Amino acid sequence: MRKERLKVKGQRALYHVMSRTVNGEIFFSDEEKEVLRRMLFKVAGFCGVKILTYCLMGNHFHVLVEVPDGSGIKLDDGELLRRYRMLHGEDGVLRKSERARKYAPNTPEQVERTLKDGGEEAEKMRASLRSRMHDLSAFVKIYKQQVSIWYNANHDRYGPLWSDRFRSVLVQGSGTALLVMAAYIDLNPVRAGLVEDPRDYAVSGYGEGELEGEPQARLVEILRGLRGNAWGREVLREYRLLLLGQTGGDGAKDEMARILAQRPGTEGSGGPKWGRIWAALGRGIVVGSCSFVEKWRPGSEVTGNSHEKTIFADLALGQNKFKLKSNKDRFP
């Protein structure tokens, strides 16, 4: 049975997206994860969504993505073609792979000719391209399809690569809830025991954000709530101390960081309350302030499988309190 998923229409929305390979048995090498990273941002550019942070693991990925309200965005032929070239041009991942090239779709030149010729075929082309933009499901579908085609072609492999539908959690786009979700994603390689310091994991938003330029700017966009309108390295330094549980002045945030760096259910990962928080961050429906949660999930029950129940968990960090809601009945 399909799991419940929230998708916001008519306004900007942020989501934590996760997906895992079949049985978690297919593991991407470090070189392959770098290809997946490049592919992630090409697909995001094509779809017109913004990656705030991410983590590409051996057999799964996490992405914190901002999806704009596409209803007011005008896309002329020039913009459609620019985005198409970004994904399917000569430097596109599928075209650069000799084995995967035969599975690549129309070339940008073919698309350009169709649009210039006009008529019914051009209108069909425009409608097809626009339908894949500014939409969460289209973004994840295209990304997973591109990865599957590329991986299978380069491994002489056939069949599904991903285990099931992707999971997504609607995240309030500011404040403590956004900060906690970003930390949850950025600390994923620490929880897995791959690194002791999250900045040492290159294919992640935080590891990449140690660099100058766009990666840093993406992280700062999340973290501005730490110091109002502060910018740049100062904010990243404070976020680093938070990830390491060394803020020194906020015991609740330090506790959060230490717990998020542990595997769920292990010693040091918190008690029953944190079990509920783990459920909501990774397998929930919506994370945000109490008013935000009630706005998008009014009432106390979630429609869906009768054996699933709603789990609420409140977490206070300083003066900020937020609520997480999950529909997975797997934690006490």
C-alpha positions, 0 to 999 in steps of 0.5 A, spaced: 500 500 500 502 506 498 505 510 504 502 517 505 506 523 502 504 531 503 505 535 497 504 543 497 501 546 491 501 554 490 507 556 494 514 554 496 515 548 500 521 544 502 522 536 503 527 531 506 527 526 500 530 519 501 531 513 497 534 506 498 537 501 493 534 494 492 535 491 499 540 496 500 545 491 497 547 495 491 553 500 493 556 506 489 563 507 489 566 513 491 567 515 484 560 513 482 558 517 488 561 523 485 557 522 478 551 521 482 553 528 485 553 531 479 547 528 476 543 531 482 545 538 481 544 537 473 537 534 474 535 540 480 537 545 474 533 542 469 527 541 474 528 548 477 528 546 484 534 548 489 538 543 493 539 546 500 543 540 503 544 532 501 548 526 503 550 521 498 551 514 501 553 507 498 546 504 498 541 510 499 541 518 499 538 524 502 536 530 499 533 537 502 530 540 496 526 547 495 521 546 490 518 553 488 511 555 486 511 554 479 504 557 477 507 564 476 514 562 473 514 563 465 518 558 461 519 560 454 523 556 449 529 559 450 529 557 458 526 550 456 532 549 451 537 551 456 534 547 462 534 541 457 541 542 455 543 542 462 541 535 463 542 532 456 547 536 453 554 533 451 557 534 458 550 530 461 552 524 464 548 519 460 552 522 453 559 522 457 558 515 458 559 510 452 555 505 454 549 509 457 549 514 451 544 509 447 539 510 452 540 518 452 533 522 449 533 527 444 539 531 443 538 538 444 539 540 437 533 535 435 529 539 441 531 546 438 528 544 431 522 541 434 520 547 438 522 552 432 518 548 427 512 549 431 505 546 430 502 540 434 509 537 435 512 543 438 506 544 443 507 537 445 514 538 447 513 544 451 507 541 455 512 535 456 518 539 458 514 544 463 510 538 466 517 535 469 519 542 472 517 545 479 515 538 481 517 534 487 515 527 484 518 529 477 525 531 480 526 525 484 523 520 478 528 523 473 534 523 478 532 516 480 531 514 472 538 517 470 542 514 475 538 507 474 540 508 466 547 510 467 549 505 473 545 499 469 549 500 463 556 501 466 555 494 470 552 490 464 546 490 469 538 489 468 532 491 472 530 495 478 536 499 482 531 502 487 527 498 492 521 502 492 517 509 492 521 515 495 520 517 502 519 525 503 518 529 509 515 536 508 519 541 512 518 548 515 522 552 511 525 556 516 527 556 524 529 550 528 525 545 524 529 546 518 536 546 522 535 540 525 533 536 519 539 539 515 543 537 521 540 530 521 542 529 513 549 532 514 551 527 520 548 521 516 556 519 514 558 520 522 552 515 524 554 510 519 561 510 522 564 512 515 567 519 518 568 522 525 568 529 522 562 531 517 566 535 513 571 529 511 565 526 507 565 530 500 559 528 497 554 531 502 552 538 503 556 540 509 562 537 506 562 540 500 560 547 503 567 547 506 569 550 499 567 557 497 562 559 492 555 556 491 556 550 496 557 555 502 552 559 500 547 553 500 548 552 507 548 559 509 541 559 506 539 554 511 543 557 517 541 564 517 537 563 523 543 562 527 544 569 527 539 573 523 542 576 517 549 574 518 553 571 512 559 567 510 564 563 514 561 566 521 555 562 520 558 556 518 563 556 524 557 556 528 553 550 525 560 546 525 560 547 533 553 545 533 554 539 529 560 537 533 555 538 540 560 544 542 556 550 542 557 551 549 551 555 551 545 551 549 545 544 552 539 542 548 542 543 542 548 540 544 544 534 546 541 534 539 547 534 536 550 528 540 544 524 539 543 525 531 550 523 531 548 516 533 545 510 530 537 510 532 536 505 538 544 504 540 546 507 546 547 514 546 541 515 541 536 518 546 530 514 549 523 513 547 522 521 546 528 521 541 525 514 538 519 518 536 523 524 533 528 519 529 521 516 526 519 523 524 525 526 521 527 519 517 520 516 516 515 522 517 510 526 514 511 533 516 516 537 521 515 544 523 512 548 529 506 546 532 502 551 528 505 548 521 504 541 523 497 542 524 496 547 518 498 541 513 496 535 518 490 537 522 487 533 527 490 527 530 490 521 525 493 520 519 489 517 513 492 511 511 493 503 513 489 502 519 495 498 522 499 505 522 498 510 528 500 517 528 506 519 532 507 526 535 514 528 539 515 535 541 522 537 542 524 544 545 531 547 543 532 553 547 526 558 546 524 554 540 519 548 540 517 544 534 513 538 533 514 532 528 509 527 526 510 520 523 505 515 521 510 509 522 508 505 528 515 502 529 518 506 535 515 505 542 
